[in-house]
Amino acid sequence: APRYIQQFAWDYAKYPNRRPLKELVSLISGGVAAIDEELKQLTSSYAAKVAALQEAKTKKGGNLMVADLNDVLTEEIMHGVEVRDTEYLKTLFIAIPKTAEE
C-alpha cells in the first residue's frame, strides 16, 4: 500500500479532470462496485473449492463408510475374487465396523 500511495498517478484517460466532480464520483463508485462484485464472486468460488477439497480429503482419509472403494479395493486385494454383474447376480461389498463383528 505505501508503494501505491507514493507512485499514485491519476488516470486522465479514464477519469478526465474536465468532467464535473459528480460525474467522476459516479464513475469511480461504479468501478468500485464492479470490483466489489467480482471479489464476492471470487470469494464464493474459493470457498466452494475449499469445501470440495475438504470433502475429498475426508473421503480419502475417512472410514470405509465414506471412502471411495476404488481406492480401497486394489488389484492385490481383489486377486482371486470373482465379481458378478449380471441380470440376476451382483457382487456387493459391505463395510462392517470392527466393533460390530461377532
N, C-alpha and C positions, 0 to 999 in steps of 0.2 A: 504493500500500500504506500509506503513512503516514496518508493521509486516512481509510482504512478503519479503521485502528487507533485513531485519535483519535475517530472517530464510531461506534465499535462499540456495538451495543445488542443485548442478549440477546433472542431470540425466545421469550417466555414461552408463547405460544400453541402453538408447535411443540415446544418443549422445556421443559415446566413444571418449576420448581425443586423441586416437591414429590415428584417421581419419584425412585426410587433412582438413585444415580450409575451403577451398572452398566447400567441401562436407558437412561439418557441417552447413555452412551458407545456403546451398541449402535445407538441411533437416529442419532447423528452418524456413526458408521462406515458405516452403511447409506447415508446421504446422500452421503458421500464416495465410496463405491464406485459409486453410481449416476452421480455426476458424472464419475468416472474412466472409466467405461464409455462415457458419452456423448462424452467428449473423445477416446477411442480411435476411436470411430466417425467423428467429425468429422475427425480427423486422417487416417484411412484414405480417407475421401471426398475430402478436399482433395488428398491425394497422387495419387489416381486422376484427378482433374480436371487437375492439373498435368501428369501424364503424357499425358493426352489432348490437352491444349493443345500440348505439345511435339511430339507426333506430328503434329498438324495443321500446325504451323509447318514441320516437316520436309517434309511432303508439299507444302506450298505453295511453299517456297523451295528444295526439293531438286532433284535432277536429274530428268530425264524418266522414269527407271525407277520413281520413287515418286510422281511428280506426278499430280494429277487431270487427265486430258486435257480435261475440260470447261473448265478454266481456261486450258489451253494452246491448244486449237483453237477460237479465237474465230470469229465470223461473218466477219470480214475475211479471216482466213487460209483459211477453208473456202469462200469465194466461188468458185463455178465448179467445185467438187469434187462429183462425184456419189457419194453414199453409198448402197450397195446393202445391203439386208437382206431377202433372200427365202429361200425354202426351199433354193435351190441356191447362191446367191451372198451373200457377206458382205464388207463392206469392213473391212479390218483396218488399223490404224495401228501402225507399228513404230518404236521409238526405237532409233537406232543411234548409238553414241558416235562423235565425230569422229575419234578415233584408230583406229577400226575401218573407216572409209571407205576405199575403194580408188580 
